Amino acid sequence: MIELFKFGALGKVCDPSPFCVKVETYLRMTDQPYEVHTGAHLLRSSPKSKLPYIRDGGKIVADSTFILHYLEARQDESLDGHLTPEQQAIAHGMTKMIDENLYWTLVHGRWILDHNWVIISKLFFGSLPFPLKLFVPNMVRKNVRRRLKEHGIGRHSSQEITEIGSWDLKALSDFLGNKTYFFGDKPSTLDAAVFGFMSQMVLSDAFSAPIIDVARSHANLVRHTHAIQDKYFPELV
Ligand SMILES: N[C@@H](CCC(=O)N[C@@H](CS)C(=O)NCC(=O)O)C(=O)O
């Protein structure tokens, strides 16, 4: 059986990491039995020092994109099997837009906006023993700030970062239109990737940020998020 290593549920969201949500949603959409291991300490055993990763018997696969490629190849009927090569190309491009661009607007909203930092430092570091809790949270935040700068997005103002994210959200919303899923009546890996991100914005009230307001202003993306949550994560509704 597949073992999924992730952080753990945050309220109604099955994980605070969009990448962990993407993989778990994929496992549920493809009806695969799996068991979970949860906790930030798992970062230490992760081959890429990030979550998620999976174990399938003796094989370990890290990174949501590698995991989905591995799982797609492993089963008889792939989740994207109904897509044409052209649709698969669009799905790939949009997924990377979420993973490599939109994701960082979420990181900025959670870690850099001061009012959310207060929440995140309690949520993620609240149980650290004294004196670690005095300096570890600020060390990690400094590291996140550095990564945002290196990525490039951290060189923009908060207002510009929201604008960058809102272009991606508009593209997703325009592409979804009135369809149930991004490519019609059947879900695909793109639906799992979008849900990974949108679930953070729509299903959790833990954080507030302009990018969250923008995400919630797209009625069709909100409808898509609730539909996937209701169907694949009924225990969290
Ligand atoms: N490219 C990776 C990204 C995974 C990732 O960035 N995970 C974050 C949580 S959202 C993480 O583990 N961060 C911990 C760290 O960087 O120390 C994937 O697709 O799985």
Ligand as a Chemical Component Dictionary entry (heavy atoms), coordinates in Angstrom:
data_LIG
# 
_chem_comp.id                   LIG 
_chem_comp.type                 NON-POLYMER 
_chem_comp.pdbx_formal_charge   0 
_chem_comp.three_letter_code    LIG 
# 
loop_
_chem_comp_atom.comp_id 
_chem_comp_atom.atom_id 
_chem_comp_atom.alt_atom_id 
_chem_comp_atom.type_symbol 
_chem_comp_atom.charge 
_chem_comp_atom.model_Cartn_x 
_chem_comp_atom.model_Cartn_y 
_chem_comp_atom.model_Cartn_z 
_chem_comp_atom.pdbx_ordinal 
LIG N1  N1  N 0 8.298  20.871 -5.655 1  
LIG C1  C1  C 0 7.821  20.287 -4.420 2  
LIG C2  C2  C 0 7.516  21.394 -3.442 3  
LIG C3  C3  C 0 7.184  20.871 -2.069 4  
LIG C4  C4  C 0 7.253  21.987 -1.037 5  
LIG O1  O1  O 0 7.677  23.115 -1.309 6  
LIG N2  N2  N 0 6.830  21.661 0.178  7  
LIG C5  C5  C 0 6.925  22.623 1.249  8  
LIG C6  C6  C 0 5.581  22.776 1.947  9  
LIG S1  S1  S 0 4.401  23.574 0.927  10 
LIG C7  C7  C 0 7.930  22.134 2.266  11 
LIG O2  O2  O 0 8.054  20.966 2.541  12 
LIG N3  N3  N 0 8.666  23.067 2.848  13 
LIG C8  C8  C 0 9.584  22.794 3.907  14 
LIG C9  C9  C 0 10.885 23.443 3.681  15 
LIG O3  O3  O 0 11.117 23.980 2.584  16 
LIG O4  O4  O 0 11.674 23.427 4.620  17 
LIG C10 C10 C 0 6.589  19.413 -4.687 18 
LIG O5  O5  O 0 5.964  19.596 -5.750 19 
LIG O6  O6  O 0 6.294  18.526 -3.872 20 
# 
loop_
_chem_comp_bond.comp_id 
_chem_comp_bond.atom_id_1 
_chem_comp_bond.atom_id_2 
_chem_comp_bond.value_order 
_chem_comp_bond.pdbx_ordinal 
LIG N1  C1  SING 1  
LIG C1  C2  SING 2  
LIG C1  C10 SING 3  
LIG C2  C3  SING 4  
LIG C3  C4  SING 5  
LIG C4  O1  DOUB 6  
LIG C4  N2  SING 7  
LIG N2  C5  SING 8  
LIG C5  C6  SING 9  
LIG C5  C7  SING 10 
LIG C6  S1  SING 11 
LIG C7  O2  DOUB 12 
LIG C7  N3  SING 13 
LIG N3  C8  SING 14 
LIG C8  C9  SING 15 
LIG C9  O3  DOUB 16 
LIG C9  O4  SING 17 
LIG C10 O5  DOUB 18 
LIG C10 O6  SING 19 
# 
